[in-house]
Each structure stands twice: as structure tokens, then as C-alpha cells.
């Protein structure tokens, strides 16, 4: 392919990627969410800059140099970066499909998207931390060129992490259980990054030597990056090529499920039928099933760390955070998009009067029933003596009686349909209202519980939360009917939104 044509095609692909968001039917709502996202990103950028300046003072005067402590903890930075990419980075196979009708070689498109993935601005986001930190820590030892090498070395590590993420993200699209391998890998690396002694600190010392080599512009360190990134690039190229053809040639696969009539719910009438629908939706629908699995893994990981390690023993707020998060996690993940799944068949719900009210009641009862899962996970910290039964009961009832009524308000305003088999991290779905409500539902209960613990004690805080929770649960017919009436006033606007986003 001649050079001028390559440049033209590269500019065309880049231009199309920049315009991709404008083609979305919900562009105006995405624009509002973008503005809120930019404010959120700006906040974290300022926070990282401040953290970078203060981190040097924190490590100053220790046995090692300040930058050695940061370099030795590289695995933690890469773990956080790996997890954050699930909401930020798409695979090339998702973007190349629309180009297959054009006379553009697939190999060229793959190379373009893979190169752009390595050069994406997100790989430089952590520079808000490393630049101010490096300016204080590096030049006095290695000069300005050492500082440049330090920044370049960290940037290359994040580029490498992006291709590592892409490999596993592509496999996860095929089978969600591939998540076990990166979890075990990062778990083992995190273990060796924390629990080490003088004879077993190879990971800590290895990352220090690597980053010192970048500061000294040691050719072996740059060669180390090349040796790792080239095979990853080739593997991703071949894997994405297969994924493209699988995506294009895939046929609808209808899985056969053994039918469970759940006749024990028939006594509850219409509400019982909707309860059956909620249970089957969790088992069969890709979005809801992955939300449940992801929430369960998060709860299990946090409860395990809290129970069998002393990492959070000296952090009272983190103890409150983990205890409350485990009970609110699954509800926030699913109820943030309440009524969005029903947008696929919203016209049918409007046929009979008060059908939506019965649906809301069934959703509330189902969410209360699902609180059994975090209650079982909380048995670990209870048995280890980290929390009491009364505290766990307070978190459970407060979630059911205060958090759920708060986030159920989104049933009035949600008007974007979620396709039942779309990917969990598909962009363009969340709105600014959903983001604000989800943040409030997660953090306000933690602040309330923490304030009660600090002002009184754990016993009084738990009893107060039990009282608030029981009150909200007993009043659920009133606030659910209020939500239903407000939903019916907006039903025509919501139905237009559901139809336009199908």
C-alpha cells in the first residue's frame, strides 16, 4: 500500500473515531454526561497533582529514596489501571466491523487501532501524579534527562498494561470465566508485593532496578519493554483478527434452559409473575448476569481482605466502607438502570392499569431477597470478630429501607433501553442522573454510618440504622405508589426515549 494512501486512510479512521459519538441517537444526553465526566476527570487530575507533590514529603528521610518506594509499588499502580480500563477502553473488533464493507485491508485497520490504543491519552493520565512527584524526586539524582526517562518509563509500563488488558478483555468477551486467570495473576503479584522479607523481595527490587535503568537510559531496560510489548502486540493482532470474523459471522445461539415454573410464586398473582421474571432475568440475560457475578466478586474480595488481613484494622472509615459497600453494591449496580431493561417491552406494560406498580413491587421484593448474598459474605468478618451481627443487620435493613427507596427514584427518569445481550461495559448508556444517584447511594450511607459511629458507638449506630431501615421497609407501599404516579405522568416522554434507544 503506497504511503499517500496509508496516510489518507489513517486520517479517515481517526476522523471517524472522533465523530463516532455524534452518531449516537442519545447524543444530547451523552453530551451532558460528558461534561459531568470531564468535571470528574478534572477533579481526579488535580487530586493526583496534589498527591504527587505531597508523596515526596511522605517518603523523604526513609531508608530508601522516595522514588524507589513509588517504583517498588508499581504493581499496585498497574492493578488500578487494569481495573479502570474496563470502563474506558473498547476492543478494536468492536470498532472495525463497520469498515468491512469498504475496500480497506483488515490488517491495516488492526494495526491502526492497535497503534492508536498504545498512543491513547488515557495512558498518560497517571502523569498528573508522576510529573510533580518526579520533578521533586528525580533531577537531584539523575538530572533533567533522568526525569524524562522516569516519565517515559512509566508511560511505557501503562502502554504495556493496555495491550495486556486488551488480551484478557477479548477473551472475557468470549467467556466471562477467563477473569479468573488475571485475578489470580494480579493476586499473586500483589501478595509478593506486600508480604515479603529480606530474602523474598524480588518483585520490589526488580521494579526499582527497572525504573532506575529508565532514569539512567540503560538500553537493557528499553529492550526489556520491546521484548514484552512485541509478542503482546502480535498476539493481540491475531486474536483481534479472529474476533472480527467471529463477530461478523456469528449466528444467534439459542441456549436451551430447563424450565422452572416456580409454582410456589403463583399465590402472589401478578407480583409473583414479575418475581419469576426477575429471577429468570438474572440467570439468562447477559447484562444482569454479569452484574450479579461482578458484584459478587467485589463483595467476596473485600470481605476476604477485611476478614483475613489487618490492612484495614487501623482505618475506621474503611471498615465502615467495606461493611456498607457489600450490602449496597449489587442493588446500586442493578437499580441504577431500573426500568431500562423493561424498555425493550415498555409498550406491553402500558396495556393494563397499575402493571408498572406491580413490577416495581416485585423488583423491590427481589432486591430485598438478594441481600441474603452479602449477608452470607459478611459471615467471614463476623466470625473473625471484625464486625458484630447487629452491625451487619443494621447495614442490611438500612439498605432495604433507605438506599433502595432513594435509588428507585430513577424509575421515573430512566428512558434509555438496555439491550439484554449487550456488553456490560458498553459506552453511552449511563446518564448524569444515574451517575449522581449511584454515587449518592454508595457514599451517603457510608458517611451516615461513619458519623453515627464517631458521635456515639457501633451499638448505637447499628440500632439507629435498623430503626431507619425498618421504617422505610414498612412504608414501601407509599413510596412505591408515589414513584408509580410520577412515572405515569412522564410515561409518554419515557416511552419515546425507550423507543429511540432500542
MOFENUR-V942365 format. One record per pair of residues at least 12 apart in sequence whose ideal C-beta (glycine too) atoms are under 6 Angstrom apart, sorted by the first residue. I is the first residue (numbers start at 1). GAP is how many residues later the second one is. D is the distance in Angstrom with one decimal. If there is no record, write none. Layout:
i->I gap->GAP d->D
i->I gap->GAP d->D
This chain:
i->10 gap->102 d->5.9
i->13 gap->99 d->5.3
i->24 gap->404 d->5.3
i->25 gap->475 d->5.3
i->26 gap->475 d->5.6
i->29 gap->402 d->5.4
i->30 gap->398 d->5.5
i->32 gap->400 d->5.1
i->33 gap->398 d->5.7
i->33 gap->399 d->4.9
i->36 gap->396 d->4.5
i->45 gap->83 d->4.6
i->48 gap->80 d->4.0
i->48 gap->81 d->4.1
i->49 gap->79 d->5.2
i->49 gap->83 d->5.4
i->51 gap->78 d->5.9
i->52 gap->77 d->4.3
i->52 gap->80 d->3.6
i->52 gap->81 d->3.9
i->53 gap->79 d->4.8
i->55 gap->78 d->5.4
i->56 gap->77 d->5.8
i->56 gap->80 d->4.2
i->56 gap->81 d->5.2
i->66 gap->71 d->4.8
i->67 gap->70 d->4.4
i->68 gap->140 d->5.0
i->71 gap->136 d->5.4
i->71 gap->137 d->4.9
i->71 gap->140 d->3.8
i->72 gap->132 d->4.3
i->72 gap->135 d->5.6
i->72 gap->136 d->5.1
i->74 gap->133 d->4.2
i->75 gap->114 d->4.9
i->75 gap->118 d->4.6
i->78 gap->83 d->5.2
i->79 gap->107 d->5.2
i->81 gap->80 d->5.4
i->82 gap->83 d->5.5
i->85 gap->80 d->4.7
i->86 gap->339 d->5.3
i->87 gap->338 d->5.8
i->88 gap->34 d->5.7
i->91 gap->78 d->5.7
i->91 gap->79 d->5.4
i->92 gap->21 d->3.7
i->92 gap->148 d->5.1
i->93 gap->147 d->5.3
i->93 gap->150 d->4.0
i->93 gap->151 d->4.9
i->93 gap->154 d->5.6
i->96 gap->13 d->5.0
i->96 gap->148 d->5.5
i->97 gap->150 d->5.8
i->110 gap->127 d->5.6
i->110 gap->130 d->5.6
i->117 gap->45 d->5.8
i->118 gap->41 d->4.8
i->123 gap->35 d->4.4
i->123 gap->36 d->5.5
i->123 gap->39 d->6.0
i->130 gap->21 d->6.0
i->130 gap->24 d->5.2
i->134 gap->13 d->5.1
i->134 gap->16 d->4.9
i->138 gap->12 d->5.0
i->142 gap->73 d->4.5
i->146 gap->69 d->4.1
i->149 gap->65 d->4.6
i->149 gap->66 d->4.8
i->149 gap->68 d->5.2
i->150 gap->65 d->5.1
i->153 gap->58 d->5.5
i->153 gap->61 d->3.0
i->156 gap->69 d->4.9
i->160 gap->68 d->5.9
i->160 gap->69 d->5.4
i->163 gap->69 d->4.3
i->163 gap->73 d->5.7
i->166 gap->70 d->5.3
i->167 gap->69 d->5.7
i->168 gap->14 d->5.0
i->170 gap->69 d->5.3
i->170 gap->73 d->5.6
i->262 gap->14 d->4.9
i->270 gap->88 d->4.5
i->271 gap->87 d->5.2
i->271 gap->90 d->5.4
i->271 gap->91 d->5.0
i->274 gap->84 d->6.0
i->274 gap->85 d->5.1
i->274 gap->88 d->3.4
i->275 gap->87 d->4.8
i->275 gap->91 d->6.0
i->278 gap->88 d->4.2
i->285 gap->135 d->4.4
i->286 gap->135 d->4.6
i->287 gap->131 d->5.9
i->290 gap->134 d->4.4
i->291 gap->42 d->4.7
i->291 gap->43 d->5.5
i->295 gap->34 d->4.9
i->295 gap->35 d->4.0
i->295 gap->38 d->5.3
i->298 gap->31 d->5.8
i->299 gap->27 d->4.6
i->299 gap->30 d->5.8
i->299 gap->75 d->5.5
i->299 gap->78 d->4.9
i->302 gap->20 d->4.8
i->303 gap->74 d->4.6
i->303 gap->77 d->5.0
i->306 gap->16 d->4.8
i->306 gap->75 d->5.3
i->307 gap->73 d->4.0
i->307 gap->74 d->4.6
i->307 gap->77 d->4.6
i->317 gap->133 d->5.6
i->320 gap->126 d->5.6
i->320 gap->129 d->5.1
i->320 gap->130 d->4.7
i->321 gap->125 d->5.4
i->323 gap->64 d->5.7
i->323 gap->72 d->5.6
i->324 gap->71 d->5.5
i->324 gap->121 d->5.2
i->324 gap->122 d->4.8
i->324 gap->125 d->5.7
i->326 gap->48 d->4.4
i->326 gap->51 d->6.0
i->327 gap->47 d->4.8
i->327 gap->68 d->4.6
i->327 gap->69 d->5.7
i->327 gap->72 d->4.4
i->328 gap->71 d->5.4
i->328 gap->75 d->5.3
i->328 gap->114 d->5.9
i->331 gap->36 d->5.3
i->332 gap->106 d->5.4
i->332 gap->109 d->5.0
i->332 gap->110 d->5.7
i->335 gap->72 d->4.7
i->336 gap->98 d->5.0
i->336 gap->102 d->4.8
i->337 gap->81 d->5.6
i->338 gap->72 d->5.4
i->338 gap->73 d->4.8
i->339 gap->72 d->4.9
i->339 gap->75 d->4.9
i->340 gap->74 d->5.3
i->340 gap->76 d->5.9
i->340 gap->78 d->4.3
i->341 gap->77 d->5.3
i->343 gap->74 d->3.3
i->343 gap->155 d->3.5
i->344 gap->73 d->5.8
i->346 gap->149 d->5.6
i->346 gap->152 d->4.8
i->356 gap->128 d->5.9
i->357 gap->127 d->4.3
i->360 gap->120 d->5.2
i->361 gap->119 d->6.0
i->367 gap->37 d->5.9
i->368 gap->32 d->4.9
i->371 gap->25 d->5.3
i->375 gap->21 d->5.9
i->378 gap->14 d->4.6
i->390 gap->72 d->4.3
i->391 gap->67 d->6.0
i->391 gap->71 d->4.8
i->394 gap->68 d->3.7
i->394 gap->71 d->3.7
i->394 gap->72 d->4.9
i->397 gap->69 d->5.1
i->397 gap->72 d->3.0
i->397 gap->73 d->5.9
i->398 gap->67 d->4.0
i->398 gap->70 d->5.9
i->398 gap->71 d->4.2
i->400 gap->69 d->5.9
i->400 gap->73 d->5.5
i->401 gap->68 d->3.5
i->401 gap->71 d->2.8
i->401 gap->72 d->4.3
i->402 gap->66 d->5.4
i->402 gap->67 d->6.0
i->402 gap->70 d->5.1
i->403 gap->38 d->5.4
i->403 gap->42 d->5.7
i->405 gap->67 d->5.4
i->405 gap->74 d->5.2
i->406 gap->35 d->5.7
i->407 gap->30 d->5.7
i->407 gap->34 d->4.5
i->408 gap->75 d->5.9
i->410 gap->27 d->5.5
i->411 gap->72 d->5.5
i->411 gap->76 d->5.9
i->412 gap->74 d->4.7
i->412 gap->75 d->5.1
i->413 gap->20 d->5.4
i->415 gap->79 d->4.3
i->415 gap->82 d->2.8
i->415 gap->83 d->5.8
i->416 gap->85 d->4.6
i->417 gap->81 d->4.9
i->417 gap->84 d->4.7
i->417 gap->85 d->4.9
i->449 gap->12 d->5.9
i->452 gap->12 d->5.6
